[in-house]
Amino acid sequence: MKTETIDKKAVFGWAMYDWANSAYATTVMAGFFPVFFKQFCCFGTDPVTSTARLGFANSFGGILIALSAPIIGAIADRGGAKKKFLAFFLFMGVIMTCALYLVAQGEWIFGIILYIMATIGFSGGNIFYDSLLPFVAPEKKLDVVSALGFSLGYLGGGILFALNIMMILKPEIFGLAGPVEAMKWSFLTVGIWWSLFSIPVFLFVREPARGTGATVETAVREGFDQLRSTFQEIRHLKMIGLFLIAYWLYIDGVDTIIRMAVDYGMSIGFDYRDLLKALLITQFIGFPAALGFGYLGEKAGTRRAIFFAIAVYLFITIWGAYMDEKREFYILAVMVGLVQGGIQALSRSFYTRIIPANRSAEYFGFYNMIGKFSIVLGPLLMGSVAVLARSLGYDDHLASRISIASVALLFIAGGILFFFVDEERGKREARYLSQRI
């Protein structure tokens, strides 16, 4: 059942996992790996081809975790194993991130395999991290606690990212030979940071016991049975289904911008050092902004706050396709920082309200499946549009601009569908399901 009181120690432990794993999202996924891949792993390759490779790799990793997310979520619910699965994916992500240190110049296949596996660890862990939210926060505090997690994520990820940028810009201070070696060492620092600050979630967050004493084999069998049942249920739960489709579309745009912004900026001629500084700005603005969105959702309504964030992202995408100056990229970085954590946090808390808490890992499996399929569609859309535009005779510079403009379609479609989601009806559906189980 959902908790009715605030356990501050549990909230702290839960939120600290966001502090821990955001180092991967910031330093590796959004910041250094696109640069490392484009300039080191794909040395001598043209920018459109390297962008397409990175986009397709993100899509492939997204497909793998998306297809498995509901299954492992259902198994974790039946076996009371949310924290065990979290530990497994944490270990995978940390090891594969550290292994990026071993990639040599031109080894883009080796580099992309490690990156995909590390991203699966990151994304898989988030399924079980998210699924613990109903057990650390009462319904009236879901927006604030969810936003606290993202806020600490921006702060923690930003602190390590700032150190890593210093390593890139001034490698001699750290006894490093140059920017490439600094990037490799930054991957190691992410692995250490991620593992160290994940400890509180295992110490302080209690996972409710299922009370069945199920063996692993039984939990797997019951998990598959429950998954089949849930597929049948979702067909008749209009609000959950409609929200998941809307979320799939608009979060697709958000994730695409996170993962492809640095690559896009480099493709249109910006220096990667300026792009990394802009990303750092996004992190530190995201810290108070995510908290602010939590209170905005509490006061003005979660639904209104999500609509506002979608509108801002639509504007960012359109402007990004036309920008020419470095200062414009910095302005856009500020705008992204103001809404990125907010739309993620409030989408998570909105969804938490309309699902049965006693099957949270399973339903967050579907939620993360949708989120990871967005990783498939967005980068694939950008990469495909860029290649298509170039085949039609446009130069690389213009083809890259057309590719980022295509992302606006996702925000428009997602916003339209979200308009038809009725939160109160969704809550009634969740209560009905909880009473049946």
NUKE-297686 format. One line per field, with one value per residue (C-alpha): residue number from 1; residue in three letters; chain; x, y, z. Coordinates in steps of 0.1 Angstrom, whole numbers, padded with zeros to 4 digits. Example, Ala and Ser with C-alpha at 12.3 -4.5 7.8 and 13.67 -1.06 7.14 Angstrom:
NUKE-297686
num: (1;2)
residuo: (ALA;SER)
cadena: (A;A)
X: (0123;0137)
Y: (-0045;-0011)
Z: (0078;0071)
***
This chain:
NUKE-297686
num: (1;2;3;4;5;6;7;8;9;10;11;12;13;14;15;16;17;18;19;20;21;22;23;24;25;26;27;28;29;30;31;32;33;34;35;36;37;38;39;40;41;42;43;44;45;46;47;48;49;50;51;52;53;54;55;56;57;58;59;60;61;62;63;64;65;66;67;68;69;70;71;72;73;74;75;76;77;78;79;80;81;82;83;84;85;86;87;88;89;90;91;92;93;94;95;96;97;98;99;100;101;102;103;104;105;106;107;108;109;110;111;112;113;114;115;116;117;118;119;120;121;122;123;124;125;126;127;128;129;130;131;132;133;134;135;136;137;138;139;140;141;142;143;144;145;146;147;148;149;150;151;152;153;154;155;156;157;158;159;160;161;162;163;164;165;166;167;168;169;170;171;172;173;174;175;176;177;178;179;180;181;182;183;184;185;186;187;188;189;190;191;192;193;194;195;196;197;198;199;200;201;202;203;204;205;206;207;208;209;210;211;212;213;214;215;216;217;218;219;220;221;222;223;224;225;226;227;228;229;230;231;232;233;234;235;236;237;238;239;240;241;242;243;244;245;246;247;248;249;250;251;252;253;254;255;256;257;258;259;260;261;262;263;264;265;266;267;268;269;270;271;272;273;274;275;276;277;278;279;280;281;282;283;284;285;286;287;288;289;290;291;292;293;294;295;296;297;298;299;300;301;302;303;304;305;306;307;308;309;310;311;312;313;314;315;316;317;318;319;320;321;322;323;324;325;326;327;328;329;330;331;332;333;334;335;336;337;338;339;340;341;342;343;344;345;346;347;348;349;350;351;352;353;354;355;356;357;358;359;360;361;362;363;364;365;366;367;368;369;370;371;372;373;374;375;376;377;378;379;380;381;382;383;384;385;386;387;388;389;390;391;392;393;394;395;396;397;398;399;400;401;402;403;404;405;406;407;408;409;410;411;412;413;414;415;416;417;418;419;420;421;422;423;424;425;426;427;428;429;430;431;432;433;434;435;436;437)
residuo: (MET;LYS;THR;GLU;THR;ILE;ASP;LYS;LYS;ALA;VAL;PHE;GLY;TRP;ALA;MET;TYR;ASP;TRP;ALA;ASN;SER;ALA;TYR;ALA;THR;THR;VAL;MET;ALA;GLY;PHE;PHE;PRO;VAL;PHE;PHE;LYS;GLN;PHE;CYS;CYS;PHE;GLY;THR;ASP;PRO;VAL;THR;SER;THR;ALA;ARG;LEU;GLY;PHE;ALA;ASN;SER;PHE;GLY;GLY;ILE;LEU;ILE;ALA;LEU;SER;ALA;PRO;ILE;ILE;GLY;ALA;ILE;ALA;ASP;ARG;GLY;GLY;ALA;LYS;LYS;LYS;PHE;LEU;ALA;PHE;PHE;LEU;PHE;MET;GLY;VAL;ILE;MET;THR;CYS;ALA;LEU;TYR;LEU;VAL;ALA;GLN;GLY;GLU;TRP;ILE;PHE;GLY;ILE;ILE;LEU;TYR;ILE;MET;ALA;THR;ILE;GLY;PHE;SER;GLY;GLY;ASN;ILE;PHE;TYR;ASP;SER;LEU;LEU;PRO;PHE;VAL;ALA;PRO;GLU;LYS;LYS;LEU;ASP;VAL;VAL;SER;ALA;LEU;GLY;PHE;SER;LEU;GLY;TYR;LEU;GLY;GLY;GLY;ILE;LEU;PHE;ALA;LEU;ASN;ILE;MET;MET;ILE;LEU;LYS;PRO;GLU;ILE;PHE;GLY;LEU;ALA;GLY;PRO;VAL;GLU;ALA;MET;LYS;TRP;SER;PHE;LEU;THR;VAL;GLY;ILE;TRP;TRP;SER;LEU;PHE;SER;ILE;PRO;VAL;PHE;LEU;PHE;VAL;ARG;GLU;PRO;ALA;ARG;GLY;THR;GLY;ALA;THR;VAL;GLU;THR;ALA;VAL;ARG;GLU;GLY;PHE;ASP;GLN;LEU;ARG;SER;THR;PHE;GLN;GLU;ILE;ARG;HIS;LEU;LYS;MET;ILE;GLY;LEU;PHE;LEU;ILE;ALA;TYR;TRP;LEU;TYR;ILE;ASP;GLY;VAL;ASP;THR;ILE;ILE;ARG;MET;ALA;VAL;ASP;TYR;GLY;MET;SER;ILE;GLY;PHE;ASP;TYR;ARG;ASP;LEU;LEU;LYS;ALA;LEU;LEU;ILE;THR;GLN;PHE;ILE;GLY;PHE;PRO;ALA;ALA;LEU;GLY;PHE;GLY;TYR;LEU;GLY;GLU;LYS;ALA;GLY;THR;ARG;ARG;ALA;ILE;PHE;PHE;ALA;ILE;ALA;VAL;TYR;LEU;PHE;ILE;THR;ILE;TRP;GLY;ALA;TYR;MET;ASP;GLU;LYS;ARG;GLU;PHE;TYR;ILE;LEU;ALA;VAL;MET;VAL;GLY;LEU;VAL;GLN;GLY;GLY;ILE;GLN;ALA;LEU;SER;ARG;SER;PHE;TYR;THR;ARG;ILE;ILE;PRO;ALA;ASN;ARG;SER;ALA;GLU;TYR;PHE;GLY;PHE;TYR;ASN;MET;ILE;GLY;LYS;PHE;SER;ILE;VAL;LEU;GLY;PRO;LEU;LEU;MET;GLY;SER;VAL;ALA;VAL;LEU;ALA;ARG;SER;LEU;GLY;TYR;ASP;ASP;HIS;LEU;ALA;SER;ARG;ILE;SER;ILE;ALA;SER;VAL;ALA;LEU;LEU;PHE;ILE;ALA;GLY;GLY;ILE;LEU;PHE;PHE;PHE;VAL;ASP;GLU;GLU;ARG;GLY;LYS;ARG;GLU;ALA;ARG;TYR;LEU;SER;GLN;ARG;ILE)
cadena: (A;A;A;A;A;A;A;A;A;A;A;A;A;A;A;A;A;A;A;A;A;A;A;A;A;A;A;A;A;A;A;A;A;A;A;A;A;A;A;A;A;A;A;A;A;A;A;A;A;A;A;A;A;A;A;A;A;A;A;A;A;A;A;A;A;A;A;A;A;A;A;A;A;A;A;A;A;A;A;A;A;A;A;A;A;A;A;A;A;A;A;A;A;A;A;A;A;A;A;A;A;A;A;A;A;A;A;A;A;A;A;A;A;A;A;A;A;A;A;A;A;A;A;A;A;A;A;A;A;A;A;A;A;A;A;A;A;A;A;A;A;A;A;A;A;A;A;A;A;A;A;A;A;A;A;A;A;A;A;A;A;A;A;A;A;A;A;A;A;A;A;A;A;A;A;A;A;A;A;A;A;A;A;A;A;A;A;A;A;A;A;A;A;A;A;A;A;A;A;A;A;A;A;A;A;A;A;A;A;A;A;A;A;A;A;A;A;A;A;A;A;A;A;A;A;A;A;A;A;A;A;A;A;A;A;A;A;A;A;A;A;A;A;A;A;A;A;A;A;A;A;A;A;A;A;A;A;A;A;A;A;A;A;A;A;A;A;A;A;A;A;A;A;A;A;A;A;A;A;A;A;A;A;A;A;A;A;A;A;A;A;A;A;A;A;A;A;A;A;A;A;A;A;A;A;A;A;A;A;A;A;A;A;A;A;A;A;A;A;A;A;A;A;A;A;A;A;A;A;A;A;A;A;A;A;A;A;A;A;A;A;A;A;A;A;A;A;A;A;A;A;A;A;A;A;A;A;A;A;A;A;A;A;A;A;A;A;A;A;A;A;A;A;A;A;A;A;A;A;A;A;A;A;A;A;A;A;A;A;A;A;A;A;A;A;A;A;A;A;A;A;A;A;A;A;A;A;A;A;A;A;A;A;A;A;A;A;A;A;A;A;A;A;A;A;A;A;A;A;A;A;A;A;A;A;A;A)
X: (0000;0010;0026;0005;0034;0068;0099;0126;0154;0137;0131;0167;0179;0156;0165;0202;0200;0191;0222;0242;0231;0227;0265;0260;0232;0252;0289;0285;0252;0246;0281;0313;0303;0289;0322;0343;0324;0324;0360;0378;0358;0347;0380;0380;0342;0319;0296;0263;0275;0287;0254;0235;0256;0250;0213;0209;0229;0207;0177;0190;0197;0163;0146;0164;0154;0119;0111;0123;0111;0075;0087;0113;0090;0063;0088;0101;0066;0058;0091;0094;0127;0127;0159;0177;0169;0181;0214;0218;0214;0235;0264;0260;0259;0290;0312;0304;0309;0343;0352;0348;0383;0396;0383;0411;0409;0387;0371;0336;0320;0336;0328;0291;0287;0299;0278;0247;0253;0260;0228;0208;0222;0212;0177;0170;0179;0155;0125;0130;0141;0109;0088;0099;0084;0049;0064;0084;0059;0021;0000;-0002;0036;0044;0051;0075;0094;0096;0110;0134;0150;0154;0167;0194;0202;0209;0230;0250;0254;0264;0291;0308;0303;0320;0350;0351;0350;0379;0397;0390;0399;0430;0442;0477;0464;0453;0485;0467;0482;0452;0415;0411;0428;0407;0375;0385;0393;0359;0342;0360;0349;0313;0314;0329;0304;0274;0283;0292;0261;0237;0244;0217;0188;0197;0202;0172;0144;0123;0106;0072;0072;0049;0043;0042;0077;0079;0110;0128;0112;0077;0082;0092;0062;0038;0054;0047;0012;0007;0022;-0004;-0031;-0019;-0018;-0055;-0062;-0044;-0065;-0095;-0078;-0082;-0065;-0034;-0031;-0037;-0012;0014;0010;0012;0042;0059;0057;0066;0093;0107;0115;0130;0153;0163;0174;0193;0212;0217;0222;0260;0263;0239;0258;0291;0275;0265;0300;0300;0331;0325;0340;0313;0286;0298;0298;0262;0253;0268;0246;0216;0225;0228;0197;0179;0186;0163;0140;0131;0122;0102;0082;0074;0058;0042;0025;0013;-0002;-0013;-0019;0004;-0014;-0010;0027;0033;0015;0037;0069;0058;0051;0086;0102;0084;0097;0133;0132;0120;0145;0173;0168;0176;0203;0236;0254;0271;0251;0219;0230;0236;0201;0186;0206;0191;0156;0161;0174;0142;0118;0138;0137;0102;0086;0104;0095;0058;0053;0065;0043;0013;0017;0021;-0013;-0031;-0015;-0021;0008;0010;0020;0042;0073;0052;0034;0066;0080;0054;0062;0099;0092;0074;0102;0128;0109;0110;0148;0142;0120;0137;0173;0162;0141;0170;0195;0171;0160;0196;0206;0174;0180;0216;0205;0181;0211;0212;0247;0256;0250;0214;0207;0215;0192;0163;0169;0165;0134;0117;0116;0090;0064;0068;0060;0029;0015;0023;0006;-0025;-0030;-0022;-0050;-0075;-0060;-0085;-0065;-0095;-0108;-0073;-0073;-0107;-0093;-0062;-0084;-0106;-0075;-0060;-0093;-0093;-0058)
Y: (0000;0036;0053;0079;0095;0110;0091;0117;0091;0070;0101;0110;0075;0073;0108;0101;0075;0103;0122;0090;0079;0114;0115;0089;0109;0141;0133;0102;0102;0139;0154;0134;0103;0121;0140;0109;0089;0115;0127;0096;0064;0076;0093;0103;0098;0125;0142;0129;0093;0096;0112;0084;0058;0074;0078;0042;0029;0049;0034;-0002;0001;0016;-0014;-0039;-0023;-0014;-0050;-0064;-0036;-0048;-0084;-0078;-0053;-0079;-0105;-0080;-0073;-0109;-0117;-0086;-0080;-0043;-0035;-0067;-0058;-0022;-0036;-0058;-0030;-0006;-0031;-0035;0002;0009;-0018;-0009;0028;0022;-0001;0028;0037;0008;0020;0029;0054;0042;0013;0027;-0008;-0016;0018;0017;-0018;-0007;0025;0005;-0019;0010;0027;-0005;-0005;0031;0027;-0007;0006;0036;0012;-0001;0033;0048;0019;0027;0062;0052;0037;0068;0096;0100;0111;0147;0149;0129;0160;0175;0142;0133;0167;0165;0134;0151;0183;0164;0146;0179;0191;0159;0153;0190;0189;0159;0172;0205;0185;0165;0197;0210;0178;0183;0220;0218;0182;0191;0201;0165;0150;0139;0139;0157;0159;0123;0109;0132;0119;0084;0092;0110;0077;0061;0089;0084;0047;0054;0083;0062;0032;0052;0074;0046;0031;0052;0038;0003;0013;0035;0025;-0004;-0025;-0038;-0076;-0095;-0121;-0150;-0165;-0171;-0188;-0172;-0198;-0191;-0154;-0156;-0178;-0155;-0125;-0136;-0146;-0111;-0094;-0111;-0100;-0064;-0063;-0072;-0046;-0017;-0023;-0013;0014;0043;0070;0049;0039;0074;0089;0064;0072;0110;0105;0084;0112;0143;0126;0113;0149;0156;0125;0132;0168;0154;0128;0145;0183;0182;0161;0185;0216;0201;0192;0229;0241;0249;0240;0211;0230;0257;0230;0213;0246;0252;0217;0225;0256;0234;0212;0239;0258;0224;0220;0248;0247;0210;0219;0248;0226;0203;0231;0245;0211;0211;0246;0250;0214;0188;0187;0225;0224;0196;0215;0246;0225;0210;0244;0256;0226;0232;0267;0255;0229;0255;0281;0255;0248;0284;0294;0306;0321;0306;0329;0314;0280;0293;0309;0276;0258;0280;0274;0236;0238;0255;0228;0195;0183;0196;0177;0145;0148;0157;0130;0105;0117;0121;0085;0073;0087;0066;0032;0006;0010;-0027;-0034;-0003;-0021;-0038;-0006;0014;-0013;-0002;0035;0029;0007;0037;0060;0038;0034;0071;0068;0045;0070;0103;0096;0074;0102;0127;0103;0093;0128;0140;0112;0118;0155;0150;0125;0151;0174;0195;0200;0186;0219;0223;0186;0187;0217;0199;0169;0188;0206;0173;0168;0195;0171;0149;0177;0188;0152;0145;0177;0171;0136;0146;0172;0143;0126;0128;0125;0119;0091;0076;0076;0059;0032;0027;0024;-0002;-0022;-0021;-0034;-0063;-0075)
Z: (0000;-0005;0025;0044;0063;0055;0066;0061;0062;0036;0014;0017;0008;-0021;-0035;-0031;-0058;-0082;-0070;-0077;-0111;-0126;-0129;-0157;-0173;-0173;-0177;-0199;-0218;-0223;-0220;-0228;-0246;-0277;-0279;-0272;-0297;-0325;-0322;-0308;-0315;-0349;-0358;-0395;-0400;-0413;-0387;-0402;-0402;-0366;-0355;-0372;-0354;-0320;-0327;-0338;-0308;-0284;-0302;-0300;-0263;-0258;-0276;-0253;-0220;-0233;-0242;-0209;-0186;-0180;-0176;-0149;-0132;-0129;-0116;-0090;-0078;-0073;-0056;-0036;-0053;-0064;-0045;-0057;-0093;-0086;-0073;-0104;-0129;-0108;-0109;-0147;-0153;-0131;-0146;-0182;-0175;-0160;-0190;-0214;-0201;-0222;-0256;-0281;-0310;-0339;-0319;-0323;-0322;-0288;-0275;-0286;-0271;-0237;-0239;-0247;-0218;-0194;-0205;-0200;-0164;-0159;-0175;-0159;-0124;-0129;-0132;-0096;-0083;-0096;-0083;-0047;-0048;-0036;-0005;0006;-0001;0006;-0024;-0014;-0013;-0045;-0066;-0040;-0033;-0070;-0077;-0048;-0065;-0098;-0080;-0061;-0094;-0111;-0082;-0077;-0114;-0119;-0092;-0107;-0142;-0132;-0119;-0151;-0173;-0153;-0161;-0198;-0199;-0176;-0178;-0167;-0133;-0127;-0142;-0174;-0209;-0226;-0231;-0243;-0213;-0191;-0207;-0200;-0164;-0161;-0170;-0140;-0117;-0127;-0119;-0084;-0077;-0089;-0067;-0036;-0034;-0042;-0007;0011;-0010;0001;0038;0044;0019;0030;0003;0015;0018;-0005;0022;-0002;0004;-0033;-0047;-0077;-0100;-0086;-0088;-0125;-0133;-0114;-0129;-0164;-0155;-0139;-0170;-0193;-0169;-0169;-0207;-0207;-0180;-0198;-0228;-0207;-0186;-0209;-0187;-0180;-0217;-0230;-0206;-0215;-0253;-0246;-0223;-0249;-0274;-0253;-0232;-0265;-0274;-0239;-0240;-0276;-0267;-0236;-0256;-0289;-0280;-0278;-0310;-0328;-0316;-0329;-0362;-0368;-0359;-0322;-0301;-0278;-0248;-0252;-0254;-0223;-0204;-0216;-0203;-0170;-0168;-0174;-0145;-0119;-0130;-0130;-0093;-0080;-0110;-0104;-0068;-0080;-0104;-0075;-0056;-0088;-0094;-0058;-0060;-0096;-0105;-0120;-0153;-0159;-0150;-0175;-0202;-0195;-0198;-0231;-0245;-0235;-0250;-0283;-0284;-0276;-0304;-0330;-0319;-0318;-0355;-0364;-0339;-0352;-0323;-0292;-0269;-0283;-0272;-0237;-0236;-0247;-0221;-0194;-0207;-0208;-0172;-0161;-0174;-0179;-0143;-0139;-0167;-0157;-0120;-0125;-0152;-0127;-0098;-0121;-0132;-0096;-0088;-0114;-0108;-0081;-0056;-0048;-0084;-0088;-0103;-0129;-0139;-0138;-0160;-0186;-0178;-0184;-0214;-0229;-0219;-0234;-0266;-0268;-0269;-0299;-0318;-0311;-0320;-0349;-0362;-0360;-0376;-0403;-0411;-0413;-0437;-0458;-0460;-0471;-0497;-0511;-0517;-0485;-0470;-0436;-0418;-0430;-0427;-0390;-0385;-0403;-0381;-0348;-0361;-0366;-0328;-0325;-0339;-0308;-0284;-0304;-0306;-0270;-0258;-0278;-0263;-0228;-0230;-0230;-0199;-0169;-0137;-0114;-0136;-0136;-0098;-0097;-0120;-0098;-0067;-0084;-0094;-0059;-0044;-0068;-0060)
***
